[in-house]
Amino acid sequence: MLGAFLLAGAASAELPDYTFQLQARTNLAVNTEEGSYNVELGSLTSGGSYFVPITADRQLAFQLAITLEGRPGVWYGQNGEGGRIYLLPDGLGPDARLGEVSLNSHRQLVFSVTGTNDASKNGIYVLNADEPDAPPQIVRSPLGSSSWSSLVMNEAGQMAARVTLSTGYAYVLYTPNTTGGFDAKVLAAEKYVDPGYPYTFLYSPGVNDLGQIAAAVDLQAPTSSAWYQELRIFNPDGTSQVIADTRGHNPDSNIFRFAAVQPAINNLGQVAIQATLLEAAGRQSTAILLWDGNELKVVAKNGMDVPGEPGEAIGTVEVFPPDINDRGHVVFRATRKSDGFRAVWVGDGEKLKRVVTEHDILPSDKGDARVDQETPSNPVFSGMPSINRHSDISFGVGLAPPESDQVEWGTAVYIAQSSLWTPDAPDAGTDPEPDAGTEPDAGTEPDAGTEPDAGTEPDAGTEPDAGTEPDAGTTPPDAGPGTPEPQPNPESDSGCGCQSTSAAGLWPFALAGLAGLTRRRSLKRREQAPRD
């Protein structure tokens, strides 16, 4: 397995420039003067939506953890418009929960529902955004499933998730069948679930449009009670391959451990993952790594100089999942070392760029808005950013007026619109209908290109080649008219002081990790040595 990493690899394509478009702005019900945008006042993402996926055609969806009805719902939109498309039905009990939302460019949305007072209502909910009033399809397989996390629907209409069974986790791929349902296939499981697998713990997985799953797994060393980790790609046929492992198994590796947050995999088999590296004198550093198919590159790590910004460096890589597209562009969160300000970054293992930074000025429905929080220690960004195939990036952020951080403008969802946008590119869908692209896609009819369909090029084959992130729709706004015009990428505002980093931004993932780990801690202690 690989040990030392390269900071620079082969020459890569340019990183895009960005303009910004507001999609939605939530706010507390008491903030009537400040209001909300494209969502009912009092509907909040707080405590829920840490995943705001985006498709190639800039559709978005995210979870509304709090609504005026007191039940969670789903927001769906596109091009600066949208609204609530789904509300969890009444009568499912006070413990009913709605998981993160995923969707594809065919307007299929999926999310998990658990904790209901009727077990038959638990499962993966599949919703068609074009028919939002139709009852969602509920998928409960495989037999014995009780929860579904890291759920993603890809462009081929497949779903993948880490599924909780009675004695542990399994990675399951769901493929549409001819009856309108889904066939569930276990690609890997903890050995407590199936002794045929060697894994003692499965971490959150990522999936691409080809049905490949990338994930970190725990194993026990064959000749001792020590544990180690592998980063693996699991294929739809049940095979898998290791692309990296940790020092506990490979003395030449400088990976101390992979983070518990999920990795991302694109359709070229490239993987972005967060890890802790062992530096000189035993010092540890958090890093975003990119497996490019041949080697591991460091996209960013604590203290790393930022190319093109003399004297500037990465402060701390924050513990949120990265995302990757087929260009090899990786988006992630990290602080800027000079002032501690949080930022969303994009890089490729050679180049690195800040997309949006704390105290930047963004366009909003209320005019210029500042990326800020009323309490300096609170994170200004919410959850993980996502990237589509054009390198558009979706992110959630706290807003305040430029002149005062004590006025609550709520949490907003934006698209950072890429200068690499190519709206006429083929969509790589699985339907046989042509699109408006100039290159062949996977259809059986000719499109606007000059080459036949179903060719051998990466975007002309029988497999999807689009982004892996979900999308959203065109529902009209329900709380604020109009669409603000995109504005140029702003220069960072120096602000009036440094906002400190805080562990507050990590609590959703910490709680999720503890919930999974403590449930089987006693089993794992018998199988592996202490992790410290």
Secondary structure, 3 states (H helix, E strand, C coil): CCCCCECCCCCCCCCCCEEEEEEEEECCCCCCCCCCECCCCCCECCCCCCECCECCCCEEEEEECECCCCCCEEEEEECCEEEEEEECCCCCCCCCEECCCEECCCCEEEEEEECCCCHHHCEEEEEECCCCCCCCEEECCCCCCCEEEEEEECCCCCEEEEEEECCEEEEEEEEECCCCCEEEEEEEEECCCCCCCCECEECCCEECCCCCEEEEEEEECCCCCCEEEEEEEECCCCCEEEEEECCCCCCCCCEEEECCCCCEECCCCCEEEEEEEECHHHCEEEEEEEECCCCEEEEEECCCECCCCCCCEEEEECCCCCEECCCCCEEEEEEECCCCCEEEEEECCCCEEEEEECCCEEEECCEEEEECCCCCCCCCEEEEEEECCCCCEEEEEEEECCCCCCCCCCEEEEEEEECCCCCCCCCCCCCCCCCCCCCCCCCCCCCCCCCCCCCCCCCCCCCCCCCCCCCCCCCCCCCCCCCCCCEECCCCCCCCCCCCCCHHHHHHHHHHHHHHHHHCHHHHHHHCCCCC
